[in-house]
Amino acid sequence: MPSPAPTSTETTLGATPVLHRLVPPVMTAAVLVTAIAVAAASHTPGTDIAKQVAYVVLGVLAPGTIVHRSLRGPRTTWVADLALGAATGLALELAAWAVFTALHLQQALWAWPVLTLPLLLVRGTRRRILARPTQSWGPWAGVALGLACMLMVLLVYRGYMVDYPLPPAGAPYYPDLMWHMGLVHEATRSVPLLTPQSIADGTLRYHWFSNAHIAASSMMTGSDVAVVFLRLWVLPIVVLVVLLTAVLAHRVSGRPWVGALAGWFVVPTLGYTFWPGLLNASNHLNPLSPSQVFSTVLALLLVITLVDLVRADGRPAAGTLAVAAIAALATSGSKSSALPVVLGGVGVAFLAALVLRRNRLLLIGSGVVLAVLTAIAFAFVAGGDAGSGYQLFSALSLFSPYREIVTARPNLGAPVLDGLVHTPGVGPVLLVALVLIALLTYGRLLAGFIPFFQRALRTDLAAWLLSGLCLAPFLPFFVIAHGGYSQFYFVFGAIPFGSALWAWSIGELVGDSRTRARAAAATFAVVGVLTAVAAVALPGRVRPVGRAAQAAQLWTFVGQVAVCAVVLLAILVAALVLRRRGRDWLMPVAACAVVAPLLVTGSVGLLRLHSKAPTTSNPHLLSQDLAAAWIEGHVPLYDVMATNDHCLSGTGTTCNAREWWISGLGGRRVLLEGWAYLPGAAAHKGYDDPALYALNQAAFTRPDASTLGAVRDRGVRWLVADTQAGAVSPALSSLTTKVFQSGTVSVYKLR
């Protein structure tokens, strides 16, 4: 489909005034300076920051833009060109990493972007690559989008980077960070990845593409894995999520300000702050889940390409199909929930295509390809389903009212979550309240209903694609049960698409009318101020104590939401009546009132974030950090270690086995470290190989020539013993060579 003509807020570059030309580089510089400042403030070495900037520009942005432009030509604006180019670069980097690693040429991975330069030698391709975009966003939209990117960077800094200092610091880390860091180290030495926390388990069945990207970043820059993982990789990725969401909204609407609005909508927020303690902040771009953040970029690239395909007249362009294929392949192993969400969007768009009689073959073909790719990926690289089952409304048990009124230990094995309608003192209102909490927390996804009611969107297949992307995640969200509540990732991954659809809807309601624009702006301002006041004033109120008081709070909450719904419905009815009389300014007021809180609560949340980092160093954790640093510096990359340290708490094969500092901070493979995320362990509620566990423990408690020979036969060359984790026999020192000790941690080399 041809690019939409410039709207009244969009200008062609040939007639761009000076201010239009200055805004993009100035805002780009502002975002870059903000990112560099927060990295430096979190004690990142300056040389590593400089190398990361060069890597992003030369190793991701440049080759990706060259390939994307060679396949599809220039996009309408520099924002779209660079954002889509960067996303394409991330997808291509995965392929380059796989090839170079398989050939054991990891140290030469820095050279892969050079392979894209021959495209510049072909005259027609070179013309497409070097062509200038035809349109400008305009100054105000550009400034707004830049501010959204800066806010996103600051939220990551305040909510993540300040909490986890670089090692060695003796600070506790969220266990999953150590798990992922172990996978990053593994991605520097093998493809496909083995399981570094339990090398006996063989090939890792998990969505590890984000770990491969971080490993590639570390290998191409030469920066330490811990520095890249804990500091540098996430900042450009979250900025790219904001930019791609804006590009998607701009693409479907043709209005730059709609893109900037979507960029603000996608920034994580506290949501509707009028009910503190009941509604929590959206967590959809949390760096504690690298796979979720990374997959969002690739899914956005895929969906933007699909939008162009479903809108195309006639045969789809080969270059667009190629980019869609690249994006789909990269998305498949980035998160197991990512492709199913896109597949749901394609399914809804296909149903709409049957009615609209357009692009039916394209959509059914796309659906079949995505379904096959999802099945293949699930079998090889998109696992992570260990411990999943089916229970209606299981996700609701994570919300605080259920935990406080019913139980803090929900039974996830029943067909339907217990206690939703029969709990004394609250009855069915608990179910109603919990469903409302879910819908309000993820209110961006309610945009999925818009095409059913908004005429301007109803005949556009792109709107139905986004609608399906918003509505389909609610099925697994309400049906799947998982001990770690991984069903939330389905709704997390859809939030950018709901953000774009809401912004598009408001853009159509406002149109080019100044009256409607003033009404929308006034609504945003009034509701935004009320939301900010509520966010500051209400959290100080004392939470109710006791089931009766908490039940009363739920009744009040349901009543207040009902009143808000009635008021909103009255506004909609009045808007319909006035529109028939030629006065259509009230409709955007209703829409803006629903989503206005999303524009301000991100900023309010930034002010409310506080560091959770410990103020003092833990001696035992510092011993582990120092031992890990020695291991990383002295143990060969492919060597295997054994340890007696498996559990964060408890003992035996059913403990909380999430201790991963050797594979994470030390970066080496372990015969058996923490087993909590192994499929067999999750299925059996504990480690499922008692013979291996007994052999591993005997190497520390009852070492002899036979036992140490048995672990050597399994590839082990080093032992890491921690007397705080369990007893260590004094005989170990005479049978091996002690090479390092720090506190309670010792490292031995087998003879």
C-alpha positions in Angstrom: 0.0 0.0 0.0 1.4 3.4 -0.8 2.5 5.6 2.1 -0.3 7.9 3.2 -0.1 11.5 2.1 1.2 14.0 4.7 -1.5 15.2 7.0 -1.8 18.8 8.2 0.7 18.1 11.0 3.2 16.4 8.6 5.4 18.2 6.1 7.6 17.1 3.2 11.3 17.4 3.8 11.7 19.5 0.7 9.8 22.3 2.4 10.9 21.6 6.0 11.6 24.7 8.1 14.7 25.0 10.3 12.9 23.9 13.5 11.7 20.7 11.8 15.3 19.9 10.8 16.7 20.7 14.3 14.3 18.7 16.4 15.3 15.1 15.3 19.1 15.5 16.0 18.5 17.5 19.2 16.1 15.0 20.6 18.3 12.1 19.5 21.2 13.7 21.3 19.1 14.3 24.4 18.0 10.6 24.6 21.6 9.5 24.0 23.0 11.8 26.7 20.3 10.6 29.1 21.2 7.0 28.5 25.0 7.7 28.9 24.3 9.7 32.1 22.3 6.9 33.7 24.9 4.3 32.7 27.7 6.4 34.2 25.6 7.1 37.3 25.3 3.3 37.8 29.1 3.0 37.8 29.5 1.6 34.3 33.1 2.1 33.0 33.3 4.9 30.4 35.1 2.7 27.9 32.3 0.2 28.0 29.7 2.9 27.4 31.7 4.2 24.4 32.0 0.7 22.9 28.3 0.1 23.4 27.4 3.3 21.6 29.6 2.3 18.7 28.2 -1.2 18.7 24.6 0.0 18.6 25.4 2.4 15.7 27.8 0.3 13.6 26.9 -3.3 14.7 23.1 -3.1 14.8 21.6 0.1 13.3 23.8 0.5 10.2 23.6 -3.1 8.9 20.0 -3.4 9.8 19.1 -0.2 8.0 21.1 -1.2 4.9 19.2 -4.5 4.7 15.8 -3.1 5.5 16.1 -0.3 3.0 17.5 -2.6 0.3 14.5 -4.8 0.7 11.8 -2.2 1.1 13.2 1.2 0.2 13.1 4.2 2.5 10.2 4.7 4.9 8.4 7.9 5.2 10.4 9.4 8.1 13.8 9.0 9.7 12.2 7.8 12.8 10.6 4.9 11.0 13.8 4.2 8.9 16.1 4.0 11.9 13.7 2.2 14.2 12.9 -0.5 11.7 16.5 -0.7 10.6 17.6 -1.3 14.2 15.0 -4.0 14.8 16.1 -5.7 11.5 19.7 -5.4 12.7 18.8 -7.3 15.9 17.1 -10.1 13.9 20.1 -10.4 11.5 22.6 -10.3 14.4 21.0 -13.5 15.7 21.7 -15.3 12.4 25.2 -14.0 12.3 25.8 -15.0 15.9 24.6 -18.6 15.1 26.8 -19.0 12.0 30.0 -17.5 13.6 29.5 -19.5 16.8 28.8 -22.7 15.0 32.1 -22.2 13.1 33.9 -21.3 16.3 34.7 -17.9 15.0 33.0 -16.0 17.8 35.9 -13.6 18.2 35.4 -12.4 14.6 31.7 -11.7 15.1 32.4 -7.9 15.1 33.0 -8.2 11.4 29.5 -9.5 10.4 28.1 -6.0 9.6 30.7 -5.7 6.8 28.9 -8.5 5.0 26.0 -6.1 4.3 28.2 -3.5 2.6 28.2 -5.3 -0.9 24.5 -4.2 -1.1 25.8 -0.7 -1.7 27.6 -1.8 -4.8 24.4 -2.5 -6.7 23.2 0.8 -8.3 19.4 0.3 -7.8 19.9 -1.0 -4.3 22.3 1.7 -3.4 19.7 4.3 -4.5 17.1 2.8 -2.2 19.6 2.6 0.7 20.8 6.2 0.4 17.5 7.9 -0.4 16.2 10.5 2.0 12.8 10.0 3.7 10.0 12.2 2.2 8.3 13.4 5.3 9.0 15.0 8.7 7.2 14.4 12.0 7.1 18.0 12.9 8.7 19.6 16.0 6.1 19.0 18.7 5.5 15.3 17.9 9.3 14.8 17.7 9.9 16.5 21.1 7.0 14.5 22.7 8.4 11.2 21.4 11.9 12.1 22.6 10.6 12.9 26.0 8.9 9.5 26.2 12.1 7.8 25.3 14.0 9.8 28.0 11.3 8.8 30.6 11.7 5.2 29.6 15.4 5.3 30.2 15.0 7.0 33.6 12.4 4.4 34.7 14.8 1.6 33.8 17.5 3.4 35.8 15.5 4.1 38.9 13.6 0.8 38.8 16.4 -1.6 37.9 19.9 -0.4 37.4 20.3 1.2 40.9 19.1 -1.9 42.6 21.8 -4.3 41.2 25.4 -3.1 41.5 28.1 -4.5 39.3 30.0 -7.4 40.9 31.9 -7.9 43.0 29.7 -6.1 45.4 28.3 -8.7 47.9 24.8 -7.7 46.9 21.9 -10.1 46.4 20.6 -10.4 42.8 17.2 -11.4 41.7 17.7 -15.2 41.0 16.5 -15.0 37.4 19.2 -12.6 36.6 21.9 -15.2 37.4 20.0 -17.7 35.4 19.9 -15.5 32.3 23.5 -14.5 32.8 24.5 -18.1 32.7 22.7 -18.5 29.4 24.5 -15.4 28.1 27.8 -17.0 28.9 26.7 -20.2 27.3 25.8 -18.3 24.1 29.4 -17.2 23.8 30.5 -20.9 23.3 27.7 -23.0 21.7 24.7 -23.1 19.4 22.2 -24.3 20.2 22.7 -23.6 23.8 23.4 -26.4 26.3 22.0 -26.1 29.8 24.9 -24.5 31.8 23.2 -24.9 35.2 22.9 -28.7 34.6 25.2 -29.8 31.8 23.9 -33.4 32.1 20.5 -32.2 30.8 22.0 -31.5 27.4 20.4 -29.0 25.0 18.5 -26.1 26.6 14.8 -26.0 25.7 14.1 -22.4 26.4 13.5 -19.1 24.5 17.1 -17.9 24.6 17.4 -15.5 21.7 17.7 -12.5 24.0 20.6 -14.2 25.7 22.2 -14.7 22.3 21.8 -11.0 21.6 23.5 -10.0 24.8 26.3 -12.5 24.2 26.8 -11.0 20.7 27.0 -7.6 22.2 29.6 -8.7 24.7 31.7 -10.5 22.1 31.5 -7.6 19.6 32.4 -4.9 22.2 34.8 -7.0 24.3 32.9 -5.8 27.4 32.4 -8.2 30.3 29.2 -10.1 30.2 28.1 -8.7 33.6 28.6 -5.1 32.5 26.6 -5.7 29.3 23.9 -7.7 31.0 23.3 -5.6 34.1 23.8 -2.2 32.5 24.1 -1.7 28.7 22.0 -4.0 26.6 18.5 -3.0 27.9 18.6 0.8 27.4 18.6 0.8 23.5 16.1 -2.0 23.6 13.5 -0.2 25.7 14.0 3.0 23.7 13.4 0.9 20.5 10.1 -0.4 21.9 8.9 3.2 22.4 10.0 4.2 18.9 8.5 1.1 17.2 5.2 1.6 18.9 5.2 5.2 17.7 6.1 4.0 14.2 3.3 1.5 14.2 0.7 4.1 15.3 2.1 6.6 12.8 1.9 4.0 10.0 -1.7 3.0 10.6 -2.9 6.6 11.2 -0.7 8.8 9.0 -0.5 11.3 11.9 2.9 11.9 13.7 1.2 13.1 16.8 -0.7 9.8 17.1 2.7 8.1 17.0 4.0 10.3 19.8 0.8 9.6 21.8 1.3 5.8 21.4 4.9 6.2 22.5 3.7 7.7 25.7 1.0 5.1 26.2 3.5 2.2 26.0 5.8 3.5 28.7 5.2 1.4 31.9 2.8 3.2 34.2 0.9 2.9 37.5 -2.3 2.8 35.5 -5.4 4.0 37.3 -4.0 5.3 40.6 -7.4 5.9 42.2 -7.4 2.5 43.8 -3.9 2.0 45.4 -3.3 -1.4 46.8 -5.7 -3.0 44.3 -4.1 -2.0 41.0 -0.4 -2.2 40.5 2.0 -0.8 37.9 2.2 -2.5 34.5 5.4 -4.5 34.4 5.6 -5.2 30.7 9.1 -3.8 30.1 10.8 -5.2 33.2 14.5 -5.9 32.6 14.2 -8.8 35.0 12.7 -10.7 32.1 15.2 -10.1 29.2 13.2 -12.4 26.9 10.1 -10.4 27.3 11.7 -7.0 26.6 13.7 -8.3 23.7 10.8 -10.2 22.1 8.7 -7.0 22.1 11.0 -5.4 19.6 10.9 -8.3 17.2 7.2 -8.7 17.5 6.7 -5.1 16.7 8.9 -5.4 13.6 6.8 -8.4 12.5 3.5 -6.7 13.1 4.5 -3.4 11.4 5.4 -5.5 8.4 2.1 -7.5 8.6 0.2 -4.2 8.6 1.8 -3.2 5.3 0.9 -6.7 3.9 -2.7 -6.7 4.9 -3.2 -3.2 3.6 -1.5 -4.0 0.2 -3.5 -4.1 -3.0 -2.5 -6.8 -5.3 0.5 -9.1 -4.9 2.5 -8.4 -1.8 6.0 -7.0 -2.3 8.8 -9.6 -2.1 10.9 -7.3 0.1 8.1 -6.9 2.6 7.6 -10.7 2.7 11.3 -11.2 3.3 11.4 -8.8 6.2 8.3 -10.5 7.7 10.0 -13.8 7.4 13.2 -12.5 9.1 11.1 -11.0 11.9 9.0 -14.1 12.4 12.0 -16.3 12.6 13.7 -14.0 15.2 10.4 -13.7 17.2 9.9 -17.5 17.3 12.8 -18.1 19.8 12.6 -14.8 21.7 9.6 -15.6 23.9 7.3 -18.6 23.8 4.3 -16.3 24.2 5.3 -13.9 21.4 4.3 -15.7 18.2 1.0 -17.1 19.6 -0.1 -13.5 20.3 0.7 -12.5 16.7 -1.0 -15.6 15.5 -4.2 -14.5 17.4 -4.1 -11.2 15.7 -3.7 -12.8 12.2 -6.7 -15.1 13.1 -9.0 -12.2 13.9 -7.8 -10.3 10.8 -8.6 -13.3 8.7 -12.2 -13.4 10.1 -12.5 -9.7 9.2 -11.1 -10.4 5.8 -13.9 -13.0 5.1 -16.4 -10.2 5.7 -14.5 -7.4 3.9 -13.4 -9.8 1.1 -9.8 -8.6 1.0 -6.5 -10.4 1.3 -8.0 -13.6 2.5 -5.4 -15.8 0.9 -2.6 -13.7 2.3 -3.9 -13.9 5.8 -4.6 -17.6 5.8 -1.2 -18.2 4.4 0.4 -16.0 7.0 -1.6 -17.9 9.7 -0.4 -21.3 8.5 3.2 -20.2 8.3 3.1 -18.7 11.8 1.4 -21.7 13.2 4.0 -24.1 11.8 6.8 -21.8 12.9 5.3 -21.7 16.4 5.1 -25.4 16.6 8.7 -25.9 15.4 10.0 -23.2 17.7 8.1 -24.6 20.7 9.8 -28.0 20.1 13.3 -26.6 19.9 13.9 -23.0 21.1 10.7 -21.6 22.7 10.2 -23.9 25.7 9.8 -22.6 29.2 6.4 -24.2 29.7 7.5 -26.4 32.6 5.0 -26.4 35.3 2.1 -25.0 33.2 -1.4 -26.4 33.4 -4.9 -25.2 32.9 -7.1 -23.5 35.5 -9.8 -21.0 34.8 -9.0 -17.6 36.4 -5.7 -18.8 37.8 -4.0 -15.4 37.0 -6.4 -13.7 39.4 -4.8 -15.4 42.4 -1.7 -13.2 42.0 -3.7 -10.0 42.8 -3.5 -8.8 46.4 -7.3 -9.1 47.3 -7.2 -12.8 46.6 -4.0 -13.3 48.6 -5.3 -11.4 51.5 -8.9 -12.5 51.6 -8.7 -16.1 50.4 -5.2 -17.5 50.7 -1.6 -16.7 50.0 -1.0 -20.2 48.8 -3.6 -20.8 46.0 -4.3 -24.3 44.7 -3.4 -24.2 41.0 -4.4 -27.8 40.4 -8.2 -27.4 40.4 -10.2 -26.8 37.2 -11.3 -23.4 38.5 -9.6 -21.2 41.0 -11.0 -21.8 44.5 -12.8 -19.2 46.5 -13.9 -16.8 43.8 -17.6 -16.9 44.5 -18.1 -18.7 47.8 -15.7 -16.9 50.2 -17.7 -15.8 53.3 -18.2 -12.1 53.7 -17.4 -11.2 50.0 -19.1 -13.8 47.8 -19.2 -13.3 44.0 -18.1 -9.7 44.3 -14.6 -11.0 44.7 -14.6 -12.5 41.2 -16.1 -9.3 39.8 -13.5 -7.2 41.6 -10.6 -9.3 40.4 -11.7 -9.3 36.8 -12.1 -5.5 37.0 -8.6 -5.2 38.5 -7.2 -7.3 35.6 -9.1 -5.2 32.9 -8.0 -1.9 34.4 -4.4 -3.0 35.0 -4.2 -4.0 31.3 -6.7 -1.3 30.0 -4.6 -0.7 26.9 -5.8 -4.1 25.6 -9.4 -3.0 25.8 -8.6 -1.1 22.6 -9.3 -4.5 21.0 -13.0 -3.8 21.1 -12.7 -0.4 19.3 -13.0 -1.7 15.7 -16.4 -3.2 16.5 -17.7 0.3 17.3 -15.6 2.8 15.4 -16.6 3.2 11.8 -13.3 4.7 10.6 -11.4 1.6 11.8 -14.0 -1.1 11.0 -13.1 -1.5 7.3 -9.4 -1.5 7.8 -7.8 -5.0 8.2 -4.9 -3.4 10.0 -7.3 -2.4 12.8 -8.6 -5.9 13.0 -5.0 -7.3 13.2 -4.3 -5.0 16.1 -7.7 -5.9 17.7 -6.8 -9.6 17.6 -3.4 -8.8 19.1 -5.1 -7.1 22.0 -7.9 -9.6 22.6 -6.3 -13.0 21.9 -3.9 -12.8 25.0 -6.8 -12.8 27.4 -7.6 -16.5 26.5 -4.2 -17.9 27.8 -4.2 -15.2 30.6 -7.5 -16.5 32.0 -7.0 -20.2 31.2 -3.3 -21.1 31.8 -2.0 -21.9 35.3 1.7 -21.5 36.1 3.5 -21.5 39.4 5.5 -18.5 38.2 2.5 -16.8 36.6 4.1 -16.8 33.2 0.6 -16.4 31.6 1.0 -12.7 32.3 3.6 -12.5 29.5 0.8 -12.9 26.9 -0.8 -9.6 28.0 2.6 -7.9 28.5 3.5 -8.7 24.9 0.3 -7.2 23.5 0.5 -3.8 25.4 2.4 -2.0 22.6 -0.3 -3.0 20.1 -3.1 -1.8 22.4 -1.2 1.5 22.9 -1.0 2.0 19.1 -4.7 1.1 18.6 -5.9 3.5 21.3 -3.8 6.3 19.8 -5.1 5.5 16.3 -8.7 5.6 17.6 -8.2 9.0 19.2 -6.5 10.3 16.1 -9.5 9.3 14.0 -11.9 10.9 16.5 -9.9 14.1 16.6 -9.1 14.2 12.9 -8.1 17.6 11.6 -10.6 19.5 13.7 -9.2 22.1 16.0 -12.3 22.0 18.2 -12.0 18.3 18.7 -8.3 18.7 19.3 -8.8 21.3 22.0 -11.5 19.1 23.7 -9.1 16.1 23.7 -6.2 18.2 25.0 -8.3 19.7 27.8 -9.5 16.2 28.8 -6.0 14.9 28.9 -4.9 17.8 31.0 -7.8 17.6 33.5 -7.8 13.8 33.9 -4.0 13.8 34.0 -4.0 16.3 36.8 -6.6 14.3 38.8 -4.7 11.1 38.2 -1.4 12.7 39.4 -3.1 14.1 42.5 -4.6 10.7 43.3 -1.2 9.0 42.8 0.4 11.4 45.3 -2.4 11.6 47.9 -4.1 8.2 48.0 -1.2 5.8 48.7 -0.8 7.4 52.2 -4.2 6.0 53.3 -4.1 3.1 55.7 -5.0 -0.2 54.1 -8.0 -2.0 55.7 -7.2 -4.9 58.0 -9.4 -8.0 58.4 -11.6 -9.8 55.9 -14.7 -7.7 56.7 -12.9 -4.4 56.0 -11.2 -5.8 52.9 -14.5 -7.1 51.6 -16.1 -3.7 52.2 -13.2 -2.1 50.2 -13.9 -4.5 47.3 -17.6 -3.5 47.4 -16.6 0.2 47.3 -14.2 -0.5 44.4 -16.8 -2.3 42.3 -19.3 0.5 43.0 -16.9 3.2 42.0 -15.9 1.5 38.8 -19.6 1.0 38.0 -20.3 4.7 38.6 -17.3 5.6 36.3 -18.7 3.2 33.7 -22.2 4.8 33.9 -20.7 8.3 33.5 -18.6 7.2 30.6 -21.6 5.6 29.0 -23.7 8.7 29.5 -20.9 10.8 27.8 -20.9 8.4 24.8 -24.7 8.6 24.5 -24.5 12.4 24.6 -21.7 12.3 22.1 -23.8 10.3 19.7 -26.7 12.6 20.0 -24.5 15.7 19.5 -22.8 14.2 16.5 -26.1 13.8 14.8 -26.6 17.5 15.3 -23.2 18.3 13.8 -21.3 18.7 17.1 -18.8 15.9 17.4 -16.3 17.2 20.0 -17.6 15.1 22.9 -16.6 11.7 21.4 -12.8 12.3 21.7 -13.5 13.6 25.3 -14.9 10.1 26.2 -12.0 8.3 24.6 -9.3 10.5 26.1 -10.8 10.3 29.6 -10.3 6.5 29.5 -6.6 6.6 28.6 -5.4 10.0 29.9 -4.0 8.4 33.2 -1.4 6.5 31.1 0.2 9.8 30.1 1.1 11.0 33.6 1.5 8.0 35.8 4.8 7.0 34.3 6.2 10.3 35.5 4.6 10.0 38.9 5.9 6.4 39.1 9.4 7.8 38.4 9.2 10.0 41.5 7.9 7.1 43.7 10.6 4.6 42.8 13.1 4.0 45.5 16.3 2.0 45.5 16.1 -1.5 46.9 19.9 -2.0 46.8 21.5 -3.0 50.2 23.6 -0.3 51.8 26.2 -2.8 53.1 28.0 -5.7 51.5 27.1 -9.3 52.6 30.3 -11.1 53.4 29.1 -14.5 52.2 27.8 -13.0 48.9 31.1 -11.1 48.5 33.0 -14.4 48.9 30.8 -15.8 46.1 31.4 -12.8 43.9 35.2 -13.0 44.4 35.2 -16.7 43.7 33.1 -16.1 40.5 35.6 -13.5 39.3 38.5 -15.9 39.9 36.6 -18.7 38.0 35.9 -16.4 35.1 39.5 -15.4 34.9 41.2 -18.8 35.4 38.9 -21.6 34.4 38.8 -22.4 30.6 35.6 -21.4 28.9 34.5 -25.0 28.1 35.4 -26.7 31.4 32.7 -28.2 33.6 32.5 -27.6 37.4 30.7 -29.3 40.2 29.3 -27.7 43.3 27.5 -28.5 46.6 25.7 -25.1 46.5 22.2 -25.5 44.9 19.6 -23.9 47.2 18.7 -20.3 48.1 16.8 -21.8 51.0 16.0 -25.3 52.3 18.0 -28.5 51.7 17.7 -31.7 49.7 16.1 -32.3 46.3 13.0 -30.2 47.0 14.6 -27.0 48.2 14.4 -23.6 46.5 17.1 -24.6 44.0 17.7 -21.2 42.4 21.4 -20.8 43.2 23.2 -19.9 40.0 26.2 -17.8 40.8 28.8 -20.1 39.3 27.2 -20.3 35.9 25.9 -16.7 36.1 28.8 -14.6 37.5 31.5 -17.2 36.9 30.2 -18.0 33.5 31.1 -21.7 33.5 29.1 -24.9 33.0 28.1 -26.9 36.1 27.3 -30.5 36.4 24.4 -29.7 38.7 23.8 -26.3 40.1 20.3 -25.0 40.7 17.6 -27.2 39.1 14.4 -25.1 39.7 13.8 -24.3 36.1 14.6 -27.7 34.6 11.5 -29.3 33.0 11.8 -32.5 34.9 12.3 -30.8 38.2 9.3 -28.6 37.7 7.1 -31.5 36.7 8.1 -33.6 39.7 8.3 -30.7 42.2 12.0 -31.4 42.8 15.2 -32.7 41.2 14.3 -35.9 39.3 17.7 -37.6 39.0 18.5 -38.9 42.6 21.5 -40.9 41.4 23.3 -37.9 39.9 22.4 -35.8 42.9 23.9 -38.4 45.2 27.1 -38.7 43.2 27.4 -34.9 43.1 27.0 -34.5 46.9 29.3 -37.5 47.6 32.2 -35.7 45.8 32.1 -33.1 48.6 30.9 -35.1 51.7 32.6 -38.5 51.0 35.3 -38.0 48.4 37.5 -40.9 47.4 39.2 -41.9 44.2 36.2 -43.8 42.9 33.7 -40.9 43.5 36.0 -38.2 42.0 36.7 -40.5 39.1 33.0 -40.8 38.4 32.4 -37.1 38.3 35.5 -36.7 36.1 34.0 -39.2 33.7 31.1 -36.8 33.5 33.4 -34.0 32.3 34.0 -32.3 35.6 37.4 -30.8 36.1 36.8 -28.4 39.0 34.9 -28.5 42.3 33.4 -25.4 44.1 32.7 -26.1 47.7 30.8 -23.8 50.1 30.7 -24.8 53.7 27.7 -22.6 54.3 25.7 -24.8 51.8 26.7 -28.1 53.4 29.4 -30.2 55.0 32.7 -30.5 53.1 35.0 -33.3 53.9 38.6 -32.4 55.0 39.8 -35.2 52.8 38.9 -33.2 49.7 42.1 -31.1 50.1 44.3 -34.2 50.0 42.6 -35.7 47.0 42.5 -32.5 44.9 44.4 -29.2 44.5 42.9 -26.2 46.3 43.5 -23.3 44.0 41.3 -20.5 45.5 39.5 -19.7 48.8 37.4 -16.7 49.8 35.5 -17.0 53.0 33.4 -20.1 53.0 34.0 -20.7 49.3 36.8 -22.8 48.0 37.7 -24.0 44.5 39.5 -27.3 43.9 41.1 -28.7 40.7 40.8 -32.4 40.1 44.1 -34.1 39.6 
